[in-house]
């Protein structure tokens, strides 16, 4: 799955240090007993693109229906049985791929509707739908402080949207100044800053952007591999309180077919330079699609381009926690009880994709 947007599924020079070089588990036999598959109602789900949790409320968003007629789908749990979340009527062909929950427990979904119009479904003051007056789509959303939300997406010239009141979303170009297509695929928040990652077709490379009290501007990332056949993708970013940054993605060798993916993870301390985290079996991990810092201090990585897996870093080594099946783990969340959730897509190769939704109890 190309990660220029999760909708690809839904709709069809830094200092290098060795931080970790060992894996605590045999990657060919991940300890799947740590995780349990969530029991879902039969809703025709084909995969989950995003997941969010706050307190006891956990919500996953994805797609259902046939490959010729995708439909939006959301499921939720409040500590018990998972059930369908009834969504209000939405514009034709709307699909949602990103979700966030604020401190009050209210949801915001982001995605796209017919004719490539970015769409927001906002629960904060009763369900309201906002369609942005641009061509493009939204990929991710996060709730910040004092009622400020930011969504990011893909469009010619760049796309972000800010909301300080329920149902009201103001689009901008995320500080980009050229007209080529840009895609911001993830956004994170801590303290008073928002950080987004993605790509820019101006120079065919990855980008980082930061939004603070002065607005959007470029943020230096780790160095990239200067080899024509190898491209870099930033897929996930985590800003921690205090200012430390984690950045995940993939290096892609296009000199062969199919392309060869190798996971990439970098960290920048609050005061310091970027350094590369050397992952065990990076070619097996393939790509890092989401990053979660859990309440117990563990770092979880949602991984996979062709094989779904979760990595957990315990402060000393990485542990491969499976499932190791064809597909992708695309998103992670933690609820108020310390349960970790992994959402994504399972691929069979011979039939329609199936949803991946798993839970790890503390």
C-alpha positions in Angstrom: 0.0 0.0 0.0 1.4 3.4 -1.0 1.3 5.6 2.0 0.8 8.9 0.2 -2.6 8.6 1.9 -4.5 5.9 3.7 -7.1 6.7 1.1 -5.0 4.8 -1.4 -6.5 1.8 0.2 -9.9 3.3 0.9 -10.4 4.4 -2.7 -8.6 1.8 -4.5 22.1 15.3 6.8 21.8 14.0 10.2 24.1 12.4 12.7 23.6 8.6 12.7 23.9 6.7 16.0 23.1 3.1 16.9 20.4 3.4 19.6 19.1 -0.2 19.4 20.5 -3.1 17.4 18.9 -6.1 19.1 15.4 -7.5 19.1 14.1 -9.3 22.2 12.1 -11.9 20.2 12.5 -14.1 17.2 10.7 -12.1 14.4 9.6 -15.3 12.7 7.7 -16.3 15.8 6.2 -13.2 17.5 4.4 -13.6 20.8 0.9 -13.3 19.6 -0.6 -14.4 23.0 0.1 -10.8 24.2 -2.6 -9.5 21.9 -6.2 -10.6 21.3 -8.4 -10.0 18.3 -11.3 -7.8 19.1 -14.7 -9.4 18.5 -16.5 -7.2 15.9 -20.1 -7.3 14.7 -20.5 -8.4 11.1 -20.5 -5.0 9.3 -18.7 -5.9 6.1 -15.6 -4.1 7.3 -12.6 -4.1 4.9 -10.1 -2.4 7.1 -9.5 0.3 9.7 -7.4 3.3 8.8 -7.4 5.1 12.2 -8.1 4.7 15.9 -8.4 7.0 18.9 -9.1 6.6 22.6 -9.9 8.8 25.5 -10.8 7.3 28.9 -13.0 4.3 28.3 -14.1 5.4 24.8 -12.2 3.8 21.9 -13.2 4.5 18.2 -11.8 2.9 15.0 -12.6 4.3 11.6 -12.4 2.5 8.3 -14.2 1.3 5.2 -16.8 -1.3 4.4 -18.6 -2.4 1.3 -17.3 -3.8 -2.0 -14.2 -2.6 -3.8 -16.5 -0.9 -6.3 -18.6 0.8 -3.6 -16.7 1.7 -0.5 -18.7 3.0 2.5 -17.6 4.7 5.7 -17.5 2.6 8.8 -16.8 3.4 12.5 -17.0 1.1 15.5 -16.6 1.9 19.2 -16.3 0.4 22.6 -16.7 2.0 26.0 -15.1 -0.8 27.9 -17.3 -3.6 26.8 -18.7 -4.9 23.6 -17.7 -3.4 20.3 -20.5 -2.1 18.2 -21.2 0.0 15.1 -21.1 3.8 15.7 -24.1 5.3 14.0 -22.9 8.2 11.8 -25.1 11.0 10.5 -26.0 11.2 6.8 -22.9 12.4 5.0 -22.3 13.6 1.4 -22.1 11.1 -1.4 -19.1 8.8 -1.4 -17.6 10.2 1.8 -14.8 8.2 3.4 -13.0 8.8 6.7 -9.5 7.8 7.4 -8.5 9.9 10.5 -10.1 10.3 13.9 -9.3 12.0 17.2 -11.0 12.5 20.5 -10.7 15.5 22.8 -10.6 15.7 26.6 -14.4 15.9 26.7 -14.7 12.7 24.7 -16.0 14.3 21.5 -14.9 12.9 18.1 -13.7 14.4 14.8 -13.4 12.3 11.7 -11.5 13.6 8.5 -11.4 12.2 5.0 -12.7 13.0 1.5 -16.0 13.1 -0.3 -16.8 12.8 -4.0 -14.9 15.0 -6.4 -11.9 15.0 -4.0 -13.3 17.5 -1.5 -11.9 17.3 2.0 -14.5 16.6 4.6 -14.7 16.8 8.4 -17.4 15.2 10.6 -17.4 17.0 13.9 -19.2 15.7 17.0 -18.3 18.5 19.5 -21.7 20.3 19.3 -23.8 17.6 17.8 -22.8 16.0 14.5 -21.8 18.7 12.0 -20.3 18.2 8.5 -17.8 20.7 7.0 -16.6 20.4 3.4 -13.5 22.5 2.7 -13.5 24.6 -0.5 -10.4 23.1 -2.1 -9.6 20.0 -4.1 -7.8 17.4 -2.1 -8.4 15.2 1.0 -7.6 15.1 4.7 -5.5 12.4 6.2 -5.1 13.0 9.9 -6.4 15.2 12.8 -5.4 15.9 16.3 -6.9 17.8 19.3 -4.7 20.4 20.8 -5.0 22.7 23.9 -7.7 25.2 24.6 -10.1 23.7 22.0 -7.8 24.1 19.0 -7.8 21.2 16.5 -5.6 20.8 13.4 -6.2 18.5 10.4 -3.7 17.9 7.6 -4.1 16.5 4.2 -3.1 16.5 0.5 -3.6 19.1 -2.1 -1.8 21.2 -4.7 0.0 23.9 -2.7 -0.5 22.1 0.6 -3.5 21.6 2.9 -4.2 22.0 6.6 -7.3 23.2 8.5 -7.7 24.7 11.9 -10.7 24.7 14.2 -11.3 26.7 17.4 -15.1 26.3 17.4 -17.3 23.2 16.8 -18.1 22.7 13.1 -15.9 25.6 11.9 -12.8 24.6 10.0 -10.5 27.2 8.3 -8.3 25.8 5.5 -4.7 27.0 4.8 -1.7 25.8 2.9 0.4 24.8 6.0 2.9 27.5 5.1 4.0 26.0 1.8 4.8 28.5 -1.0 4.9 26.5 -4.2 2.0 25.1 -6.2 3.1 21.5 -6.6 1.2 18.8 -4.7 2.1 18.3 -1.0 0.8 15.6 1.3 0.8 15.8 5.1 -0.1 12.3 6.4 0.2 12.6 10.1 0.0 15.3 12.8 0.9 15.4 16.5 0.5 17.8 19.3 2.3 18.5 22.7 2.7 21.6 24.8 1.8 24.5 22.4 3.0 23.1 19.1 1.7 20.9 16.3 4.1 18.9 14.1 3.1 17.3 10.8 5.0 15.0 8.4 4.6 14.1 4.8 6.0 14.8 1.3 6.4 17.6 -1.2 6.4 17.0 -5.0 8.4 20.3 -5.4 11.6 18.3 -4.7 10.1 14.8 -4.6 11.1 14.3 -1.0 9.8 14.1 2.6 8.9 17.1 4.7 8.3 18.2 8.3 6.2 21.2 9.3 5.6 22.8 12.7 2.8 25.1 13.8 3.2 27.2 16.8 2.1 30.7 17.9 3.7 32.1 14.8 1.9 29.8 12.3 3.3 27.1 10.0 6.9 26.8 9.0 9.4 24.2 7.8 11.2 22.0 10.4 14.4 20.3 9.6 14.2 16.5 9.6 16.9 13.8 9.6 19.0 13.4 6.5 17.9 11.4 3.5 19.6 8.7 1.4 21.1 10.5 -1.7 20.7 7.5 -4.1 18.4 7.9 -7.1 16.8 4.5 -6.8 16.0 5.0 -3.1 13.2 7.3 -1.9 12.3 8.2 1.7 8.8 8.4 3.2 7.8 10.1 6.4 4.6 8.3 7.6 4.3 9.0 11.3 5.5 11.6 13.8 5.2 11.9 17.6 5.9 15.0 19.6 6.4 14.4 23.3 5.9 16.9 26.1 9.1 18.7 26.5 9.9 18.8 22.8 11.4 15.4 21.9 10.4 14.2 18.4 10.1 10.7 16.9 9.8 10.2 13.1 8.9 7.0 11.4 8.6 5.9 7.8 10.4 3.9 5.2 13.3 3.8 2.7 12.1 2.4 -0.6 14.4 0.8 -3.2 12.7 1.1 -6.5 15.5 -0.5 -8.5 13.6 -3.8 -8.3 10.0 -4.9 -8.7 8.2 -5.0 -6.4 9.9 -2.2 -4.5 11.9 -3.2 -1.4 10.8 -1.5 1.8 13.0 -0.9 4.9 11.6 0.7 8.0 13.2 3.9 9.3 13.0 5.5 12.7 14.7 8.7 13.9 14.6 10.7 17.1 15.5 14.3 18.0 15.9 15.1 21.7 14.3 18.3 23.0 17.8 19.9 22.7 20.0 18.1 20.2 20.3 16.8 16.7 18.4 14.0 14.9 19.9 10.5 15.1 18.8 7.3 13.5 17.5 4.5 15.5 18.8 1.2 14.1 15.9 -1.2 14.0 16.3 -4.9 14.2 15.4 -6.6 10.8 14.3 -3.3 9.3 13.6 -4.9 6.0 11.2 -7.3 7.7 9.5 -4.5 9.6 9.2 -2.7 6.2 7.6 0.6 7.4 6.5 2.5 10.5 3.0 3.8 10.1 2.2 5.1 13.6 4.1 5.8 16.9 2.6 5.6 20.4 4.2 6.4 23.7 2.2 4.4 26.3 1.5 5.5 29.8 4.0 2.9 31.2 6.8 4.4 29.1 6.9 1.8 26.4 7.1 2.9 22.8 4.9 1.1 20.3 5.3 1.1 16.5 2.6 0.2 14.0 4.4 -1.4 11.2 4.1 -3.0 7.8 3.8 -2.5 4.1 3.1 -6.2 3.2 3.3 -7.8 6.7 1.4 -6.5 9.7 3.3 -6.3 13.0 3.7 -4.2 16.1 7.1 -3.5 17.7 7.4 -2.5 21.4 10.5 -0.8 22.8 10.8 -1.3 26.5 13.7 1.1 27.0 16.4 -1.4 26.2 15.3 -3.6 23.3 12.6 -4.0 20.7 10.1 -6.8 20.9 8.2 -8.0 17.9 4.6 -8.6 19.0 3.1 -9.8 15.8 0.8 -10.7 14.3 3.2 -11.2 11.3 0.4 -11.9 8.8 -0.1 -10.3 5.4 -1.3 -6.7 5.8 -0.5 -3.5 7.6 -0.9 -2.1 11.1 -1.8 1.5 10.5 -2.8 3.1 13.8 -2.4 2.7 17.6 -4.2 4.1 20.6 -4.2 3.6 24.4 -7.3 3.8 26.6 -7.6 5.1 30.2 -7.0 1.6 31.6 -3.7 1.2 29.8 -5.0 -1.1 27.1 -3.2 -0.7 23.7 -5.2 -1.0 20.5 -3.8 -1.8 17.0 -5.9 -1.1 13.9 -5.2 -1.9 10.2 -5.8 -4.2 7.3 -5.4 -7.9 6.7 -4.7 -9.0 3.1 -5.4 -12.5 1.8 -4.3 -12.0 -1.8 -7.3 -14.0 -3.0 -10.3 -12.2 -1.5 -11.3 -8.8 -0.1 -9.2 -7.3 2.6 -10.3 -7.9 6.2 -10.2 -5.6 9.2 -7.4 -5.9 11.8 -8.3 -4.7 15.3 -6.4 -6.1 18.3 -6.0 -5.2 22.0 -3.1 -5.7 24.4 -4.1 -5.8 28.0 -1.7 -4.2 30.6 
